[in-house]
Amino acid sequence: MSPRTVVVLGASGVGCRFALAANAAGHRVTLVDEHPQALKDMSIDAPYFYGAGLPAALNNANAIAQSFLEANPELMECLESGIDVRLSTILWGAFRNGENSIHIGTPKAGLVSREGNELLDHDVLVIASGVRDFVPSFLGWELPGVFGAKAGLALLDYYGVFEGERVLILGTSDIALRLMRSLRSKQITVAGVVEPGSSIAAGPEAAAWIEGEGIPVHFGKVIASAKGKVAVEGARLVTLDGTGSEEIACDSIAVAVATLPNVELPAAMGCGMRFSTELASWVPEVSIQGETSVDDVFYLAPKADEAMIEAMLARISGAARAEWQPSSLTLADASSYIQQWIKSLHQTGGPDVIMCQCESVTRGEFCHLEPPKYLGQGMRTSQTPTNQTDNPHAPRLDQDLVKRMTRVGMGHCQGKRCRDEAAFTLVQRFGIDAEDIRPGSYRFPLRPVDLSLIADDDETDDIRLNWQMWPYETRNA
């Protein structure tokens, strides 16, 4: 097959390795990544939960760009190999011919950077968009100094601007261990680790390392609140039965319960999706070659191995299409650990904790499906989002419907802070499985962008003069 134009979204390790392999095979590769990000983009917690305490040093774009490249040798290899690398660039949408768009022609990816917008033609789209932070709510989680584990690793390892000195870590997952190792390598104090269970979730080797480092582990407890008026000054922990509590001095709180795949793009494109208990998320259905239900759109899972990269490259280069089958990756059950945290936090924190910061909706209001406050008490009636259909294969609950009832997930952050906790709260509230909930939908643009950058200002005089006639002409065509 002749060389094909391939767009790879995500300069993670697996994204870079695939880009290098595709380039070596003779394909024309463009590698897109939104890092290093501008401070204003990080302030909306995309793709990670940075929180409200971002360092001012992030304004030094040149220094940040240098730190980011130095911390990513595989990305440097991509640059040196001649791959068209687009950094600080958002892929905000992907467009192709369909029932409602028949004149697009060659598939196009919408890219926007600080310089402007571009619709990039391509033959193949490879999605290697990595993961995002899962951050459940607790009292004070809006304070500067609360952040997600992936955000913490980005500030520590990629940007080199982390300012915390004493960090309390919530969770003992694999990502929590990675964060602890990075903090200790930079001589930053880990004030303690909070774990509602009775053992380290990341396993016995992680437990041995934590013990060897002398890091205190608070088993059978969760955080009740972050302490402080303008920034984190400490945290109050409580036992699960509510009979005991203690305060920990810290200036940072890292939420390291879990990470979830970034699936906005394949979901918005209409790829077939399935629920993965291991990943605690809906993910694209893919063949053994990584191809989704949309032709020439591929998905590289965060832990995809070299065999998957080779199979995907073979398919792009002309191999026959294989049948879909579930991923064979063996992973810990993230769903159970997330639900353990949510149950413990809700049990000890109660219904008055704000779940959706943008819309100021509490856990209790969400669980009771109460309409937005601005509608007034007279508009509040009992409602149910459950599906009463006789179809056994239909989802029993629709998260978009719940969003419209409560506004949880409808704020300016586009649900990046609350949609995941909301979904698992519905699981516990209605006693159903996560796969019985139709997930909230995604729409383009996938990231908040300046509309002036993606607007088409090259209208002809004819379009400007006659646009109001289009509906009439369409009706009478």
C-alpha positions as CSV (number, residue, x, y, z in Angstrom):
1,M,0.0,0.0,0.0
2,S,1.2,3.5,-0.7
3,P,2.1,5.8,2.2
4,R,-0.9,7.0,4.2
5,T,-1.4,10.3,6.1
6,V,-1.8,9.4,9.8
7,V,-2.7,11.7,12.6
8,V,-1.8,10.4,16.1
9,L,-3.5,12.1,19.0
10,G,-1.4,11.9,22.2
11,A,2.3,12.1,22.7
12,S,2.3,9.6,25.6
13,G,4.8,6.8,25.6
14,V,2.5,4.5,23.6
15,G,1.6,7.4,21.2
16,C,5.2,8.2,20.5
17,R,6.1,4.6,19.9
18,F,3.4,4.1,17.4
19,A,4.2,7.4,15.7
20,L,7.8,6.3,15.3
21,A,6.8,2.8,14.0
22,A,4.4,4.3,11.5
23,N,7.0,6.9,10.3
24,A,9.6,4.1,9.9
25,A,7.1,2.2,7.8
26,G,6.9,5.1,5.4
27,H,3.6,6.7,6.4
28,R,3.2,10.5,6.7
29,V,2.7,11.1,10.5
30,T,1.4,14.1,12.4
31,L,1.7,13.8,16.2
32,V,-0.6,16.1,18.2
33,D,-0.5,16.8,21.9
34,E,-2.0,19.6,24.1
35,H,1.1,19.8,26.3
36,P,2.9,22.0,27.3
37,Q,-0.3,23.8,28.2
38,A,-0.9,27.5,28.7
39,L,-1.9,28.5,32.2
40,K,-5.4,29.5,31.1
41,D,-6.0,26.1,29.6
42,M,-4.8,24.3,32.7
43,S,-7.1,26.4,34.8
44,I,-10.1,24.5,33.4
45,D,-8.6,21.2,34.6
46,A,-8.2,19.7,31.2
47,P,-7.0,17.0,30.8
48,Y,-5.9,16.7,34.4
49,F,-7.3,18.0,37.7
50,Y,-4.9,20.8,38.5
51,G,-7.2,22.6,40.9
52,A,-7.0,26.2,41.9
53,G,-3.3,26.3,43.1
54,L,-1.4,26.5,39.8
55,P,2.2,28.0,40.1
56,A,2.8,31.4,38.5
57,A,6.0,29.9,37.0
58,L,3.7,28.3,34.4
59,N,3.5,31.7,32.7
60,N,7.1,31.3,31.5
61,A,6.3,29.6,28.3
62,N,9.8,29.2,27.0
63,A,11.1,27.6,30.2
64,I,8.1,25.3,30.4
65,A,8.5,24.1,26.8
66,Q,12.2,23.4,27.4
67,S,11.4,21.4,30.6
68,F,8.7,19.5,28.9
69,L,10.9,18.4,26.0
70,E,13.8,17.5,28.2
71,A,11.5,15.2,30.3
72,N,10.2,13.4,27.2
73,P,13.0,11.6,25.3
74,E,10.6,9.6,23.1
75,L,9.0,12.9,22.0
76,M,12.5,14.3,21.2
77,E,13.1,11.1,19.1
78,C,9.9,11.8,17.2
79,L,11.0,15.4,16.5
80,E,14.5,14.2,15.3
81,S,13.0,11.5,13.1
82,G,11.1,14.1,11.0
83,I,7.6,13.5,12.3
84,D,5.4,16.5,12.1
85,V,5.0,17.2,15.9
86,R,2.3,19.7,17.0
87,L,2.7,20.6,20.6
88,S,0.5,22.9,22.7
89,T,-2.2,22.0,20.1
90,I,-5.7,20.8,20.9
91,L,-7.5,18.4,18.7
92,W,-11.0,19.8,19.3
93,G,-13.0,17.8,16.8
94,A,-12.8,15.2,14.0
95,F,-15.1,15.3,11.0
96,R,-16.0,12.9,8.2
97,N,-18.8,12.2,5.8
98,G,-22.0,10.9,7.4
99,E,-25.8,11.1,7.3
100,N,-25.7,14.8,8.4
101,S,-22.4,15.8,6.8
102,I,-22.1,14.6,3.2
103,H,-19.7,17.3,1.8
104,I,-16.7,16.9,4.1
105,G,-14.7,14.7,1.7
106,T,-11.4,13.6,3.1
107,P,-11.6,13.1,6.9
108,K,-10.5,16.2,8.8
109,A,-9.1,16.9,12.3
110,G,-9.7,20.3,13.9
111,L,-6.5,21.5,15.4
112,V,-6.2,24.8,17.4
113,S,-3.1,26.2,18.9
114,R,-2.0,29.7,20.1
115,E,-1.3,30.6,16.5
116,G,-4.8,29.7,15.1
117,N,-6.9,26.9,13.7
118,E,-6.4,24.3,11.0
119,L,-8.5,21.5,9.5
120,L,-6.0,18.8,8.8
121,D,-6.8,16.2,6.1
122,H,-5.8,12.6,7.0
123,D,-6.4,9.0,6.0
124,V,-6.1,7.5,9.4
125,L,-6.8,8.7,13.0
126,V,-5.0,7.0,15.9
127,I,-6.3,8.0,19.3
128,A,-3.7,7.6,22.1
129,S,-5.2,10.2,24.4
130,G,-4.1,8.6,27.7
131,V,-5.9,9.1,31.0
132,R,-7.4,11.8,33.3
133,D,-7.7,12.1,37.0
134,F,-10.7,10.8,39.0
135,V,-11.4,13.2,41.8
136,P,-14.3,12.5,44.2
137,S,-15.8,15.4,46.3
138,F,-15.1,16.2,50.0
139,L,-15.4,19.3,52.1
140,G,-12.8,21.9,50.9
141,W,-11.9,20.2,47.7
142,E,-12.1,23.5,45.9
143,L,-9.2,25.0,48.0
144,P,-5.9,25.8,46.2
145,G,-3.6,22.9,47.0
146,V,-6.0,20.1,46.1
147,F,-5.1,18.3,42.8
148,G,-5.2,15.0,41.0
149,A,-2.3,12.6,40.8
150,K,-1.8,13.0,37.0
151,A,-1.7,16.7,37.4
152,G,0.8,16.4,40.2
153,L,3.0,14.2,38.1
154,A,2.8,16.7,35.2
155,L,3.8,19.6,37.4
156,L,6.6,17.5,39.0
157,D,8.1,15.6,36.1
158,Y,7.1,17.6,32.9
159,Y,6.9,21.2,34.0
160,G,9.2,21.2,37.0
161,V,7.2,23.9,38.9
162,F,5.7,22.0,41.8
163,E,5.6,24.2,44.9
164,G,4.1,21.9,47.7
165,E,6.3,20.9,50.6
166,R,4.1,18.5,52.6
167,V,1.7,16.3,50.5
168,L,-1.1,14.2,51.8
169,I,-2.1,11.4,49.3
170,L,-5.6,10.0,49.1
171,G,-5.5,6.4,47.8
172,T,-2.9,3.6,47.5
173,S,-3.4,2.8,43.8
174,D,-0.6,2.4,41.2
175,I,-0.9,6.1,40.3
176,A,-0.5,7.0,44.0
177,L,2.7,5.0,44.2
178,R,4.1,6.7,41.1
179,L,3.3,10.1,42.7
180,M,4.9,9.1,45.9
181,R,8.1,8.0,44.1
182,S,8.3,11.2,42.2
183,L,7.8,13.3,45.3
184,R,10.4,11.5,47.3
185,S,12.9,11.7,44.4
186,K,12.6,15.5,44.7
187,Q,12.9,15.4,48.5
188,I,9.3,16.5,49.0
189,T,7.7,15.2,52.2
190,V,4.8,12.8,51.9
191,A,2.8,13.7,55.0
192,G,0.8,10.4,54.8
193,V,-1.4,8.2,52.8
194,V,-5.1,7.6,53.3
195,E,-6.6,4.3,52.6
196,P,-10.2,3.2,53.5
197,G,-9.3,-0.5,53.2
198,S,-7.0,-2.6,55.2
199,S,-4.2,-3.1,52.7
200,I,-2.3,-1.2,50.0
201,A,-4.3,-1.4,46.8
202,A,-1.1,-1.4,44.6
203,G,0.1,-4.7,46.1
204,P,2.7,-6.1,48.5
205,E,5.7,-4.7,46.7
206,A,4.3,-1.2,46.9
207,A,3.5,-1.7,50.6
208,A,7.1,-2.8,51.2
209,W,8.4,0.4,49.5
210,I,6.0,2.7,51.4
211,E,7.1,1.1,54.7
212,G,10.7,1.4,53.8
213,E,10.3,5.1,53.1
214,G,8.7,5.5,56.5
215,I,5.5,7.0,55.0
216,P,2.6,6.9,57.4
217,V,-0.4,5.0,56.1
218,H,-3.9,5.7,57.6
219,F,-5.9,2.5,57.1
220,G,-9.6,2.4,57.6
221,K,-10.0,6.2,57.1
222,V,-11.0,8.8,54.6
223,I,-10.6,12.5,54.4
224,A,-13.5,14.5,56.0
225,S,-12.3,17.9,55.0
226,A,-9.4,20.0,53.7
227,K,-8.5,22.7,56.2
228,G,-7.7,26.3,55.4
229,K,-9.3,29.6,54.4
230,V,-7.4,30.6,51.2
231,A,-5.3,27.5,50.6
232,V,-4.8,24.0,52.1
233,E,-3.3,24.1,55.6
234,G,-4.1,20.6,56.7
235,A,-6.7,17.8,56.5
236,R,-9.1,16.1,58.9
237,L,-9.3,12.3,58.6
238,V,-12.1,10.2,60.0
239,T,-12.7,6.5,60.6
240,L,-15.3,4.9,58.5
241,D,-17.7,4.4,61.5
242,G,-17.3,8.1,62.4
243,T,-16.0,7.4,65.9
244,G,-12.5,8.8,65.5
245,S,-10.7,11.6,63.7
246,E,-7.3,13.2,63.4
247,E,-5.7,16.2,61.7
248,I,-2.7,16.0,59.4
249,A,-0.6,19.1,58.7
250,C,0.0,19.5,55.0
251,D,0.0,22.2,52.3
252,S,-1.1,19.9,49.4
253,I,-3.7,17.1,49.0
254,A,-3.2,14.8,46.0
255,V,-6.2,12.7,45.0
256,A,-4.7,9.5,43.7
257,V,-7.7,7.1,43.8
258,A,-7.6,6.2,40.1
259,T,-7.2,7.5,36.6
260,L,-9.8,7.0,33.8
261,P,-9.3,6.9,30.0
262,N,-9.8,10.0,27.9
263,V,-12.6,8.8,25.6
264,E,-14.2,12.1,24.6
265,L,-13.0,11.9,21.0
266,P,-14.1,8.3,20.1
267,A,-17.4,8.8,21.9
268,A,-18.2,12.1,20.1
269,M,-17.3,10.5,16.8
270,G,-19.8,7.7,17.3
271,C,-17.5,4.8,17.9
272,G,-19.1,1.7,19.4
273,M,-18.4,1.7,23.1
274,R,-18.4,-0.9,25.9
275,F,-18.0,-0.7,29.7
276,S,-14.7,-1.9,31.1
277,T,-14.8,-2.9,34.7
278,E,-11.0,-3.1,34.9
279,L,-10.7,0.5,33.6
280,A,-13.9,1.7,35.4
281,S,-14.9,3.5,32.2
282,W,-16.7,3.2,28.8
283,V,-14.0,2.6,26.2
284,P,-14.1,2.0,22.4
285,E,-14.8,-1.4,21.1
286,V,-11.8,-2.4,19.1
287,S,-10.6,-5.3,17.0
288,I,-7.4,-7.2,17.8
289,Q,-5.8,-4.6,15.5
290,G,-7.1,-1.7,17.5
291,E,-9.6,-0.5,14.9
292,T,-12.9,1.0,16.2
293,S,-16.3,0.6,14.6
294,V,-15.5,3.7,12.5
295,D,-13.4,3.0,9.5
296,D,-9.7,4.0,9.8
297,V,-10.1,5.3,13.4
298,F,-8.0,3.4,15.8
299,Y,-7.7,3.4,19.6
300,L,-4.5,2.8,21.6
301,A,-5.2,1.9,25.2
302,P,-2.9,3.6,27.7
303,K,-1.2,0.2,28.4
304,A,-1.1,-1.1,24.9
305,D,1.9,-3.4,24.2
306,E,4.2,-3.7,21.2
307,A,2.1,-6.5,19.8
308,M,-0.9,-4.2,19.6
309,I,1.2,-1.5,17.9
310,E,2.5,-4.0,15.3
311,A,-1.1,-5.3,14.6
312,M,-2.4,-1.8,14.3
313,L,0.3,-0.8,11.9
314,A,-0.3,-3.9,9.8
315,R,-4.0,-3.0,9.5
316,I,-3.2,0.6,8.5
317,S,-0.7,-0.8,5.9
318,G,-3.3,-3.0,4.3
319,A,-4.0,-6.1,6.3
320,A,-7.5,-7.5,6.3
321,R,-9.9,-6.2,9.0
322,A,-10.3,-8.4,12.1
323,E,-13.4,-9.0,14.2
324,W,-13.9,-6.9,17.3
325,Q,-13.1,-8.6,20.6
326,P,-12.6,-7.3,24.2
327,S,-9.2,-6.1,25.3
328,S,-7.0,-8.9,26.7
329,L,-5.2,-6.5,29.1
330,T,-5.0,-7.8,32.7
331,L,-5.6,-5.0,35.1
332,A,-6.8,-4.4,38.6
333,D,-10.5,-3.9,39.1
334,A,-10.6,-0.1,39.2
335,S,-14.4,0.0,39.5
336,S,-14.4,-1.7,42.9
337,Y,-11.8,0.6,44.3
338,I,-13.6,3.7,43.1
339,Q,-16.9,2.6,44.5
340,Q,-15.2,1.8,47.8
341,W,-13.9,5.4,48.0
342,I,-17.2,7.0,47.0
343,K,-19.2,4.9,49.5
344,S,-16.8,5.7,52.3
345,L,-16.7,9.5,51.5
346,H,-20.5,9.7,51.2
347,Q,-21.0,7.7,54.4
348,T,-18.7,9.9,56.4
349,G,-19.2,13.2,54.7
350,G,-22.9,13.2,54.4
351,P,-25.3,14.8,51.8
352,D,-24.3,18.5,52.1
353,V,-20.9,18.2,50.4
354,I,-20.8,20.1,47.1
355,M,-20.4,17.5,44.3
356,C,-20.6,19.9,41.3
357,Q,-18.6,23.0,41.9
358,C,-19.7,24.8,38.8
359,E,-23.4,24.6,39.6
360,S,-23.1,24.3,43.4
361,V,-25.1,21.1,43.6
362,T,-24.7,18.9,46.7
363,R,-24.6,15.1,46.9
364,G,-28.0,15.1,48.5
365,E,-29.6,17.3,45.8
366,F,-28.1,15.1,43.1
367,C,-29.2,11.8,44.7
368,H,-32.7,13.1,45.1
369,L,-32.7,14.4,41.5
370,E,-33.7,17.9,42.7
371,P,-34.1,20.5,39.9
372,P,-31.7,23.5,39.8
373,K,-32.2,26.0,42.6
374,Y,-33.1,28.8,40.2
375,L,-36.3,27.0,39.2
376,G,-37.8,27.6,42.7
377,Q,-39.5,25.3,45.1
378,G,-42.7,25.3,43.1
379,M,-41.1,23.5,40.2
380,R,-39.7,20.7,42.3
381,T,-41.6,17.4,41.8
382,S,-40.4,13.8,42.3
383,Q,-38.8,12.4,39.2
384,T,-37.1,9.2,38.1
385,P,-34.5,8.8,35.4
386,T,-34.8,5.0,35.1
387,N,-35.8,3.4,31.8
388,Q,-39.1,1.5,32.0
389,T,-38.7,-0.2,28.6
390,D,-39.1,-4.0,28.3
391,N,-36.0,-4.2,26.2
392,P,-33.5,-6.2,28.4
393,H,-30.5,-4.7,26.4
394,A,-31.5,-1.1,26.9
395,P,-29.6,1.0,29.5
396,R,-31.7,1.4,32.6
397,L,-30.6,4.9,33.3
398,D,-29.4,7.8,31.1
399,Q,-26.7,10.2,32.6
400,D,-27.6,12.9,30.2
401,L,-31.2,12.9,31.5
402,V,-29.9,13.2,35.1
403,K,-27.7,16.1,34.0
404,R,-30.7,17.9,32.7
405,M,-32.6,17.2,35.9
406,T,-29.9,18.4,38.3
407,R,-27.3,20.4,36.1
408,V,-24.5,18.2,37.5
409,G,-22.0,18.1,34.7
410,M,-23.5,21.1,32.9
411,G,-21.0,23.8,34.1
412,H,-18.1,25.5,32.5
413,C,-15.7,22.7,33.3
414,Q,-17.9,20.5,31.0
415,G,-18.2,17.8,33.7
416,K,-14.5,17.2,34.0
417,R,-14.7,17.4,37.8
418,C,-18.0,15.7,38.6
419,R,-19.3,13.4,35.8
420,D,-17.4,10.3,37.0
421,E,-18.4,10.6,40.6
422,A,-21.9,11.3,39.5
423,A,-22.0,8.1,37.4
424,F,-20.8,5.9,40.2
425,T,-23.1,7.7,42.7
426,L,-26.0,6.7,40.5
427,V,-24.7,3.1,40.6
428,Q,-25.0,3.1,44.3
429,R,-28.1,5.2,44.5
430,F,-30.2,2.9,42.2
431,G,-28.4,-0.4,42.9
432,I,-27.5,-1.0,39.3
433,D,-24.3,-1.9,37.4
434,A,-22.2,0.8,35.8
435,E,-22.8,-0.7,32.4
436,D,-26.6,-0.2,32.9
437,I,-26.0,3.6,32.8
438,R,-25.9,5.2,29.4
439,P,-22.9,7.6,29.8
440,G,-23.1,11.3,29.4
441,S,-22.6,12.4,25.8
442,Y,-19.6,14.4,24.4
443,R,-19.8,17.1,21.7
444,F,-17.3,19.1,19.7
445,P,-15.3,21.1,20.7
446,L,-13.9,18.7,23.2
447,R,-11.9,21.4,25.0
448,P,-13.0,24.9,25.7
449,V,-11.3,27.0,22.9
450,D,-11.5,30.6,21.8
451,L,-14.3,30.6,19.2
452,S,-12.5,33.3,17.3
453,L,-9.7,30.7,16.6
454,I,-12.0,28.2,15.0
455,A,-14.5,30.5,13.2
456,D,-14.4,30.6,9.4
457,D,-14.0,34.3,8.6
458,D,-13.4,33.7,4.8
459,E,-17.1,34.0,3.8
460,T,-17.7,35.2,0.2
461,D,-19.8,38.2,-0.6
462,D,-22.5,35.9,-1.9
463,I,-22.7,34.0,1.4
464,R,-22.9,37.2,3.4
465,L,-25.6,38.6,1.2
466,N,-27.8,35.5,0.7
467,W,-27.4,33.3,3.8
468,Q,-30.9,34.1,5.0
469,M,-32.3,32.5,1.8
470,W,-30.7,29.0,2.5
471,P,-33.6,27.6,4.6
472,Y,-36.1,28.6,2.0
473,E,-34.1,27.1,-0.8
474,T,-33.5,23.9,1.1
475,R,-37.2,23.4,1.8
476,N,-38.0,23.9,-1.9
477,A,-35.0,21.9,-3.3
